[in-house]
Every structure is written in structure tokens, then in C-alpha cells.
Amino acid sequence: MSQPFEHDPLLERLAKEAYRHGNFTLASGRSSNHYVNCKPVSLSGSGLALLCPAMLALVEVDAAAVGGLTLGADPLVSGVALAAAQGGRSLDALIVRKQAKGHGTGAWLEGPLPKQGALVTVLEDVVTTGGSSIKAVEQLRAAGYSVNRVVTIVDREEGGAAAMQA
């Protein structure tokens, strides 16, 4: 499932700004000596300029939208949708909430909603157990969309890919 990027400036940027060595507790609750936080790269204009074309290349050509669980996926879905538009491709961005909106429509999804049954590719910054990606996929499918692919910046190779395939 993992596909290494062949974009040296991107790899160098991620290694310099996203990776840390030490003692960390991950979002999954696991302990690790390696921590990856892609937000310093994904929340900078120059970082998005490197990330988004690489991610767009992995989005299904017939996808109507890209979506992902807030917060890590927020800049990615917007940046990939923009990169698509700059290349003449129609691709919308969806943000999947961690819980339903507590007021108004009570929505789980934000963004221009595609037609029911449309294909959506899920974007993620870091996959460890796959929990965030699985939650995004479940919410998108519950809303009537087809999801066949998750594209991530970093797969920590700690069972996330296998969990998503199960």
C-alpha cells in the first residue's frame, strides 16, 4: 500500500520539519521513539506546493472529491483540490468532522457535497493504526459515497494499511 514519493525536495522538507526523535505518545495511544507531525509542512504555502501535486497524482482520475478527517487532512484536501483546478481538473474538497456538528444541520461533512454514489479519495497526513482514515471512510460511506483509496503522506507501517484493508 505504501508508495514512496520520488520528490527529493519534499522528502528533505518532511525529514527536516516533520520528523522528531525522542519519547512520544501517539494519537493511537502507543509510545514511539519516532514522531511525525506533517503540519509544519502542510500548513505552509511552499510545503503545500510540494505535497499537493504528489498527492494529486495518487488520487483516482474519476474521483469527484477528496476528503479527510479534520485537522490533519484539512490543508491537504484544500491544497489537492486547488492543484487539480490549476491543472484543469474538477475535484472538490470535503472535511470530515470528528463528531457531528452540534448545531445547525448537525452535519458530519463540510464542503460542496458530490452526488450520491460519487467516488471520494481520502487524504491523510500520517497513518499509524489507520483509525482516523477508517473513521473518515466510514462517514463518507454512510453519507452515500464510494471510497476505494486512502492517500497518506506518511505510513508509519504499524498496521494502519492492514486495518484499512480489513
N, C-alpha and C positions, 0 to 999 in steps of 0.2 A: 504494500500500500504506500510505503514511503517512496518519494521520488526526490532525489537531491536536486536543488537548484544549481544550475550551471552558470550562475551570475556572480563572479568573484566580488564585485563591489558590494553586492547585497550580503554575501556571506561574511565579508570583512566587517561590515557595519553591524550585523547581528552579533558576531563574536565580540566586538568591541563594546557595544552598547546594551545588548540584551542578556548576555550571559554573565553569571556570577558564580564563584566557587565559595563554599562555606557550609554552614549548617542551616537548613531551611525546612519549614513546614509548608508543603504544597497545598493548593486548594483542595486536593483529594484527601488531605489529612496525613498523607505519607510524609516521611522525613527524607531529605535528599541532601547530598553534598553539592548538587548542581541545580541552579535556579535560572530559569529563562523567563524574562519579562520583556516581551516584544514591544510594549507600549512606547518606550523612548524612541523606537524606530517608526512604529506605525502611527504615532501622533505627531510626526514631523513631516513637513511637506516633501523634503528631499528623501526621507525614508519611504514615504508612500510612493514616490516616483519610481523607486527601485522595486518595492514589493508588489504593487498592483499589476503591472504588466506581467510579471512572473506568475502571479496567482490567476489572472485572467486567462492565461494560456492553458490552465488546467480546468477551467470551467467548461461544462458541456456546451457545445455550439448551439444546441436547441434549448438551452435554459432561458426562461423568461425573467428570472431574478436570481440574485444571490442573497443569502440571509445568514444570520448567525446570532448566537446568544450575546446579549449585552453583558458586558462592557468591552471585552476583548475584540469582538467582531465588528463593533460599530464603525471604527475608521476604515476597516478592511472592506466592508460591503459598500460603503460610500465611495471609497477610492477605486474599487474594481468597477463599479457602475460608471464612474467618471472615465476611467481608462477605456471602457467599452465604447462609451459615447464618442470619445475622441477618435476612436478607430472606426466610427460609423456603425457600431453595433448597438442594438436596443437591449438593454439589460437594466432592470430596476434593482433597488436595494431594499431589503427588509430587515428590521431589527426584531429579534425575538426577546420578549421580556422574560425575566426570571420568574415572575408571577404576574397574574392578570392585573391589568390596570385597576386601581382601587376606586376609580370614579369614572364618570362619563360612560363610554361604551364598554368598559371592562375588558378591553382588547389585550390579547397576548402579542399581537403583531402590529408593528408600525411600519408605514411606508405605503407606496402605491401597490395595492394587492392585485396580483395577477388573476386571470380567470381560473376557476376551479379546475383541478387536474393538471395545471401547468407545472413544468419542471423547474425546481429550485435547487441550486447548488449551495451547500452550507460551507461557510468560511469560518476558520478558527485560527487563533494565534498560536496556542500551544495545546497539544493533546498529551495527556498523561494517562488517565483511566478512560477517557472518552466521555465522561459524564456530561460535560457542557454540550458537546456535539450531539449526544444522544437526546438530551432534552430539547435542543433546537429541532432536530429531525422529528421527534415525536410531536411537538407543537405544530410544525409545518404540515405534517401528515394529517393531524387532527383537523387542521383548517382546510383540508381537501387538496393539498399539493403533493406532487410526486417528488421524492428526494432519493437520488441514487448515488450521490457523491458528496464527500466531505474533503475540502482542500484546506490544509493547515500549513502554517509557516514552519513549525517545529513539531515533530512527532518524537516524544521522549522515549518511544519504544518500550513502554512499561505496560502494555496490554490494551491500550486505547483502541488501536486499529482492530484487534481481535474482538473487543467488546462491541464495536460498531458493526462488525460483520455478523455477529451472532443474532 
